[in-house]
């Protein structure tokens, strides 16, 4: 059904005519609807609160979102017949919801978000946006690039929640005009900030190794999470770095303010940081707000390995939870339990292969402490039963722990095994050698 076309004297009049409340607009949501939202603080708060209050009236509403920062009523187990969440991101909120069976993880590489939405065909799109500019354009802000614009254009119902605390991110992909939406809610809900996790001594050691692997003039990508963000802080002595990254975190702010990341040697979008979304606190939001040194694009473009590979000397740095002795990288599950997501790790690992002079690095602590307080190795002969492989051993190049660097690409199994044992925690090296000999790997 085509939408009725109304004529307005100005976008301001159109804005006023579309203004409503969350309580009113959720009355338009029907059973069996498929709703797409962004992630983080771009999940609309007032709409979400109001939607939860309709739980008894609705059935089988699917909500596609990612990296929720608040636990809303529609996520509660008593309402799982009413609402079902699908997400390619898993954080603390999603882990709770998956335990409750109210959410399900969707495995995909982030550059496939558009293809996922093509398949899901959401008929409702809801998002947080900035107030309009002088031309009537609003901005989809920090997580907007994770919702494909074509999914919004195809939706029967487009709802925006205008929040004045939301930063405006530079990039045409994130603009949405007042004329492109059906209903507007105004909200002053407090936006959830994500602060830095304190850097450990182990992370310092890993960061120093990685910093030595990044020459001046390189273009960097740092994955999502504490370790990747920590690595960024140890690049402050570098010169003329560029950035093509999925996520901008707090460490990028410091690197750009110090002139370390300036993009002057960048051959692809020279002088500009290319990114899709932004995770941090108010200081970071103030920094990225209308910052023309950063171009935010939709993830389908930004994370396309071919596009990534257009950057010469692209160095990709991503985290892992565990790795086996042949190089299989587990970054998203603890055995069968989904802990995070595939995200864009493989996009950038492959993109770095396409890059002239590029390299990809997988970083992880050599050990972890289990529930019984026992120290365990993250480098293992075999991944535990049920563990998901995020990055194939065929694609892994460098692996870094606090004990050094292993170079795996184009090496046979025996050489890989020896390299990885050398960067394992010393307490586990003898056992790893013993197991490797049992299987005739060395």
C-alpha positions as CSV (number, residue, x, y, z in Angstrom):
1,X,0.0,0.0,0.0
2,X,1.4,3.4,-1.0
3,X,1.7,6.1,1.6
4,X,-0.6,9.1,1.3
5,X,1.3,12.1,0.1
6,X,0.6,15.3,2.0
7,X,1.7,18.8,1.0
8,X,3.4,21.0,3.5
9,X,4.5,24.7,3.3
10,X,7.8,23.8,5.0
11,X,9.6,21.0,6.6
12,X,9.0,22.7,10.0
13,X,5.2,22.4,9.4
14,X,5.7,18.8,8.4
15,X,7.7,18.1,11.5
16,X,4.9,19.6,13.7
17,X,2.2,17.6,11.9
18,X,4.1,14.3,12.4
19,X,4.8,15.0,16.1
20,X,3.2,12.5,18.4
21,X,3.9,10.6,21.7
22,X,5.4,7.2,22.2
23,X,2.2,6.0,23.8
24,X,0.2,7.0,20.7
25,X,2.6,5.7,18.1
26,X,2.9,2.2,19.6
27,X,-0.8,1.7,19.0
28,X,0.1,1.3,15.4
29,X,2.3,-1.8,16.1
30,X,0.4,-5.0,15.2
31,X,1.0,-8.7,15.9
32,X,3.4,-10.3,13.5
33,X,5.2,-7.0,12.7
34,X,8.9,-7.1,12.0
35,X,10.6,-4.0,13.6
36,X,14.2,-3.0,12.9
37,X,16.1,-0.7,15.3
38,X,19.7,0.3,15.6
39,X,21.8,-0.6,18.6
40,X,23.3,1.0,21.6
41,X,21.7,4.3,22.7
42,X,20.1,4.6,19.3
43,X,17.5,2.1,20.4
44,X,14.6,4.5,21.1
45,X,14.0,4.6,24.8
46,X,10.5,6.1,25.0
47,X,9.2,4.0,22.2
48,X,10.7,0.9,23.8
49,X,9.1,1.6,27.2
50,X,5.7,2.2,25.6
51,X,6.0,-0.9,23.4
52,X,6.5,-3.1,26.5
53,X,3.3,-1.9,27.9
54,X,1.4,-3.4,25.0
55,X,2.8,-6.9,25.6
56,X,-0.5,-8.4,26.6
57,X,-2.1,-7.2,23.3
58,X,0.5,-8.3,20.8
59,X,1.8,-11.7,19.6
60,X,4.8,-12.7,17.6
61,X,6.4,-9.3,17.0
62,X,10.0,-9.7,15.8
63,X,12.5,-7.0,16.8
64,X,15.8,-6.8,15.0
65,X,18.4,-4.8,17.0
66,X,22.0,-5.0,18.2
67,X,24.0,-4.3,21.3
68,X,21.2,-3.2,23.7
69,X,22.3,-1.1,26.6
70,X,19.1,-1.3,28.6
71,X,16.8,-4.1,29.6
72,X,13.3,-3.3,28.4
73,X,10.0,-5.0,29.3
74,X,9.6,-6.5,25.8
75,X,12.8,-8.5,26.5
76,X,11.4,-10.1,29.7
77,X,10.7,-13.8,29.7
78,X,7.0,-13.5,30.6
79,X,6.5,-11.7,27.2
80,X,8.3,-14.1,24.9
81,X,5.0,-15.0,23.1
82,X,4.6,-11.3,22.4
83,X,8.1,-10.3,21.4
84,X,11.1,-12.1,19.9
85,X,14.5,-10.4,19.5
86,X,17.0,-11.2,16.7
87,X,20.4,-9.8,16.9
88,X,23.9,-10.1,15.2
89,X,25.4,-8.5,18.3
90,X,25.7,-10.0,21.7
91,X,26.5,-8.0,24.8
92,X,25.5,-8.3,28.5
93,X,21.8,-7.6,27.8
94,X,21.6,-10.0,24.9
95,X,23.2,-12.8,27.0
96,X,20.5,-12.4,29.6
97,X,17.8,-12.4,27.0
98,X,19.2,-15.5,25.3
99,X,19.1,-17.3,28.7
100,X,15.5,-16.3,28.9
101,X,14.8,-17.5,25.3
102,X,13.5,-14.1,24.4
103,X,16.4,-13.4,22.0
104,X,18.3,-15.3,19.3
105,X,21.7,-14.7,17.8
106,X,21.9,-14.4,14.0
107,X,25.3,-15.4,12.7
108,X,26.5,-13.0,10.0
109,X,29.4,-10.9,8.9
110,X,28.5,-7.2,9.5
111,X,28.9,-6.3,5.9
112,X,25.9,-8.6,5.3
113,X,23.5,-6.5,7.4
114,X,21.8,-5.2,4.2
115,X,21.3,-8.7,2.9
116,X,19.8,-9.8,6.3
117,X,17.3,-7.0,6.2
118,X,16.5,-7.8,2.5
119,X,15.5,-11.3,3.8
120,X,13.7,-10.1,7.0
121,X,11.7,-7.4,5.2
122,X,11.0,-5.3,8.3
123,X,7.7,-3.4,7.9
124,X,8.5,-1.0,10.8
125,X,11.7,1.0,11.3
126,X,12.3,2.9,14.6
127,X,15.4,4.9,15.6
128,X,16.9,7.7,17.6
129,X,17.9,10.7,15.6
130,X,19.2,14.2,16.2
131,X,17.0,17.3,15.9
132,X,16.7,18.6,12.3
133,X,19.3,20.9,10.7
134,X,18.2,24.0,8.8
135,X,17.3,21.9,5.8
136,X,15.1,19.5,7.7
137,X,17.7,16.6,7.8
138,X,18.1,14.6,11.0
139,X,21.0,12.3,11.7
140,X,20.8,8.6,12.6
141,X,23.9,9.0,14.8
142,X,26.2,6.6,16.6
143,X,24.6,3.2,15.5
144,X,22.6,4.4,12.5
145,X,25.0,2.9,10.0
146,X,24.0,-0.6,11.2
147,X,20.5,-0.1,9.7
148,X,20.5,-0.1,5.9
149,X,18.8,2.9,4.4
150,X,17.0,0.7,1.9
151,X,15.4,-1.2,4.8
152,X,14.1,2.1,6.1
153,X,12.8,3.2,2.7
154,X,10.9,-0.1,2.3
155,X,9.3,0.0,5.7
156,X,5.6,0.7,5.8
157,X,6.0,2.7,9.0
158,X,9.1,4.9,9.9
159,X,9.2,6.3,13.4
160,X,12.0,8.5,14.8
161,X,12.7,9.5,18.4
162,X,14.4,12.9,18.4
163,X,16.9,13.3,21.3
164,X,18.9,16.5,21.5
165,X,21.7,14.7,23.3
166,X,22.5,12.6,20.3
167,X,25.6,13.6,18.3
168,X,25.5,14.4,14.6
169,X,27.8,12.1,12.7
170,X,29.3,13.3,9.4
171,X,28.2,11.3,6.4
172,X,25.4,11.4,3.9
173,X,24.5,7.8,4.7
174,X,23.2,8.8,8.1
175,X,21.0,11.7,7.0
176,X,17.2,11.2,7.1
177,X,14.8,14.0,6.2
178,X,11.7,14.9,8.0
179,X,9.8,14.1,4.8
180,X,11.1,10.5,4.9
181,X,9.5,9.6,8.3
182,X,5.9,9.0,9.3
183,X,5.9,9.9,13.0
184,X,8.2,11.9,15.3
185,X,8.6,11.4,19.0
186,X,10.6,14.0,21.1
187,X,12.6,12.6,24.0
188,X,15.0,13.7,26.6
189,X,15.9,10.2,27.7
190,X,19.4,10.0,29.1
191,X,21.8,8.3,26.7
192,X,23.8,5.4,28.1
193,X,27.5,6.0,28.0
194,X,30.2,3.3,27.7
195,X,33.4,4.2,29.5
196,X,36.8,2.7,29.1
197,X,37.7,-0.5,30.9
198,X,40.9,-0.1,33.0
199,X,43.9,-1.3,31.1
200,X,45.7,-4.4,32.6
201,X,49.4,-5.1,32.7
202,X,48.9,-8.0,30.3
203,X,47.1,-5.7,27.9
204,X,49.9,-3.2,28.1
205,X,52.4,-5.9,27.1
206,X,50.2,-7.0,24.1
207,X,49.7,-3.4,23.1
208,X,53.5,-2.8,23.0
209,X,54.0,-5.8,20.7
210,X,51.3,-4.6,18.4
211,X,52.5,-1.0,18.4
212,X,55.9,-2.3,17.1
213,X,54.1,-3.9,14.2
214,X,52.4,-0.8,13.0
215,X,54.7,1.4,10.9
216,X,54.2,5.2,10.7
217,X,51.8,6.0,7.9
218,X,49.8,2.8,8.2
219,X,46.0,2.8,8.2
220,X,44.6,1.1,11.2
221,X,41.4,-0.8,12.2
222,X,40.8,-1.6,15.9
223,X,38.0,-4.0,16.8
224,X,35.3,-3.5,19.4
225,X,36.2,-4.0,23.1
226,X,38.5,-3.2,25.9
227,X,41.7,-4.8,24.5
228,X,41.4,-3.2,21.1
229,X,40.6,0.2,22.6
230,X,43.6,-0.2,25.0
231,X,45.9,-0.8,22.0
232,X,44.8,2.5,20.5
233,X,46.2,4.4,23.5
234,X,49.7,2.8,22.9
235,X,50.0,4.3,19.4
236,X,50.5,7.9,20.5
237,X,54.1,7.9,19.5
238,X,53.3,6.9,15.9
239,X,53.2,9.4,13.0
240,X,50.7,10.0,10.2
241,X,48.4,7.1,10.8
242,X,45.1,6.7,8.9
243,X,42.0,4.9,10.0
244,X,39.4,2.8,8.3
245,X,37.6,1.1,11.1
246,X,34.3,-0.4,11.9
247,X,34.0,1.3,15.3
248,X,35.3,4.6,16.7
249,X,36.1,4.3,20.4
250,X,37.6,6.6,22.9
251,X,41.2,5.9,22.0
252,X,40.6,7.3,18.5
253,X,39.6,10.6,20.0
254,X,43.0,10.9,21.7
255,X,44.9,9.8,18.6
256,X,43.1,12.3,16.4
257,X,43.5,15.2,18.9
258,X,47.2,14.5,19.2
259,X,47.6,14.5,15.4
260,X,48.7,10.8,15.4
261,X,45.7,9.8,13.2
262,X,45.7,12.5,10.5
263,X,45.4,10.4,7.3
264,X,48.0,12.5,5.4
265,X,49.5,9.3,3.9
266,X,46.2,7.6,3.3
267,X,45.5,6.7,-0.3
268,X,41.8,6.0,0.1
269,X,39.8,8.9,1.4
270,X,43.0,10.8,2.3
271,X,42.8,12.9,5.5
272,X,39.6,11.2,6.5
273,X,38.7,8.5,9.1
274,X,36.2,6.0,7.6
275,X,33.9,4.2,10.1
276,X,30.4,2.9,10.7
277,X,29.5,3.3,14.3
278,X,30.7,5.0,17.5
279,X,30.9,3.5,21.1
280,X,32.0,5.6,24.0
281,X,31.0,8.4,26.4
282,X,29.9,12.0,26.3
283,X,33.4,13.2,25.6
284,X,33.6,11.0,22.5
285,X,30.2,12.1,21.4
286,X,31.1,15.8,21.7
287,X,34.3,15.0,19.7
288,X,32.5,13.2,16.8
289,X,29.6,15.7,16.7
290,X,29.8,17.4,13.3
291,X,33.4,16.3,13.0
292,X,34.2,16.5,9.3
293,X,37.5,14.6,9.7
294,X,35.4,11.4,10.1
295,X,33.1,10.0,7.5
296,X,30.5,7.5,8.8
297,X,29.1,5.2,6.1
298,X,26.7,2.2,6.2
299,X,28.4,-1.0,7.3
300,X,27.6,-2.8,4.0
301,X,30.1,-0.4,2.4
302,X,32.5,0.3,5.2
303,X,33.1,-3.4,6.0
304,X,33.2,-4.7,2.4
305,X,36.6,-6.5,2.3
306,X,37.2,-5.1,-1.2
307,X,36.6,-1.6,0.0
308,X,38.8,-2.1,3.0
309,X,41.5,-3.5,0.7
310,X,41.6,-0.2,-1.2
311,X,43.7,1.2,1.7
312,X,47.4,0.5,1.3
313,X,49.1,-0.7,4.5
314,X,45.9,-1.5,6.2
315,X,46.6,-3.1,9.6
316,X,43.6,-4.9,11.2
317,X,43.6,-5.6,15.0
318,X,40.9,-7.8,16.5
319,X,40.3,-9.7,19.7
320,X,39.9,-13.4,20.4
321,X,38.8,-15.5,23.3
322,X,40.8,-18.6,22.3
323,X,42.8,-20.2,19.5
324,X,43.8,-23.8,18.8
325,X,47.3,-24.9,17.9
326,X,46.6,-24.9,14.2
327,X,45.3,-21.3,14.2
328,X,41.5,-21.6,14.4
329,X,40.3,-18.4,16.1
330,X,37.3,-18.4,18.5
331,X,36.2,-14.9,19.2
332,X,32.5,-15.1,19.9
333,X,31.4,-18.1,22.1
334,X,32.4,-19.9,25.3
335,X,31.8,-23.4,24.2
336,X,28.2,-23.4,22.8
337,X,27.1,-20.2,24.6
338,X,27.2,-17.1,22.4
339,X,29.3,-14.5,24.2
340,X,29.7,-11.8,21.6
341,X,29.4,-12.0,17.8
342,X,31.3,-12.5,14.6
343,X,31.0,-8.8,13.9
344,X,33.3,-7.4,11.3
345,X,36.4,-9.4,12.4
346,X,36.5,-11.5,9.2
347,X,35.6,-8.6,7.0
348,X,38.8,-6.8,8.1
349,X,41.0,-9.9,8.3
350,X,40.1,-10.6,4.6
351,X,40.3,-6.9,3.7
352,X,43.8,-6.6,5.1
353,X,44.8,-9.5,2.8
354,X,43.6,-7.4,-0.2
355,X,45.5,-4.4,1.0
356,X,48.9,-3.6,-0.5
357,X,51.3,-3.9,2.4
358,X,48.4,-4.9,4.8
359,X,48.5,-7.3,7.7
360,X,45.9,-8.6,10.2
361,X,46.6,-9.2,13.8
362,X,44.6,-11.3,16.3
363,X,45.2,-10.3,19.9
364,X,44.4,-12.3,23.1
365,X,45.5,-12.8,26.6
366,X,47.4,-16.0,27.0
367,X,45.3,-17.2,29.9
368,X,42.0,-16.8,31.8
369,X,40.8,-17.8,35.2
370,X,37.9,-20.2,35.3
371,X,35.0,-20.3,37.8
372,X,37.0,-22.4,40.2
373,X,39.8,-19.9,40.2
374,X,42.1,-22.1,38.1
375,X,44.4,-20.5,35.5
376,X,43.7,-21.9,32.0
377,X,45.4,-21.4,28.7
378,X,43.6,-19.6,25.9
379,X,46.0,-21.4,23.4
380,X,44.7,-25.0,23.3
381,X,45.4,-28.1,21.2
382,X,41.7,-28.3,20.3
383,X,38.9,-25.8,20.8
384,X,36.4,-27.1,23.5
385,X,33.4,-29.0,22.2
386,X,30.8,-26.6,20.8
387,X,33.1,-23.6,20.5
388,X,32.4,-21.5,17.4
389,X,35.2,-20.7,15.0
390,X,35.0,-17.1,14.0
391,X,38.1,-16.8,11.8
392,X,39.3,-19.7,9.8
393,X,43.0,-20.7,10.2
394,X,43.3,-20.1,6.4
395,X,42.9,-16.4,7.0
396,X,44.9,-15.8,10.2
397,X,48.2,-14.0,9.8
398,X,49.6,-12.8,13.1
399,X,48.6,-13.8,16.6
400,X,49.8,-11.7,19.6
401,X,49.8,-12.5,23.3
402,X,51.7,-10.8,26.2
403,X,54.5,-13.3,25.4
404,X,55.1,-12.3,21.8
405,X,54.1,-12.6,18.2
406,X,53.3,-15.7,16.1
407,X,53.3,-15.5,12.3
408,X,51.1,-18.2,10.9
409,X,50.2,-17.3,7.3
410,X,51.4,-19.8,4.7
411,X,53.1,-21.9,7.2
412,X,52.6,-25.6,7.7
413,X,50.9,-27.1,10.8
414,X,54.1,-28.0,12.6
415,X,55.5,-24.5,12.2
416,X,52.2,-23.0,13.3
417,X,52.1,-25.2,16.4
418,X,55.6,-24.2,17.4
419,X,54.9,-20.5,16.9
420,X,51.8,-20.6,19.0
421,X,53.4,-22.6,21.8
422,X,56.1,-20.0,22.0
423,X,53.6,-17.3,22.8
424,X,51.6,-19.4,25.2
425,X,51.9,-18.9,29.0
426,X,55.1,-20.7,30.1
427,X,53.1,-22.8,32.6
428,X,51.3,-24.5,29.7
429,X,54.0,-24.9,27.1
430,X,55.2,-28.4,28.1
431,X,51.6,-29.7,28.1
432,X,51.0,-28.1,24.7
433,X,54.1,-29.7,23.3
434,X,53.1,-33.1,24.7
435,X,49.7,-32.9,23.1
436,X,51.2,-31.7,19.8
437,X,53.5,-34.7,19.7
438,X,50.6,-37.0,20.5
439,X,48.9,-35.9,17.3
440,X,52.2,-35.9,15.2
441,X,52.0,-32.1,14.7
442,X,55.7,-31.7,15.8
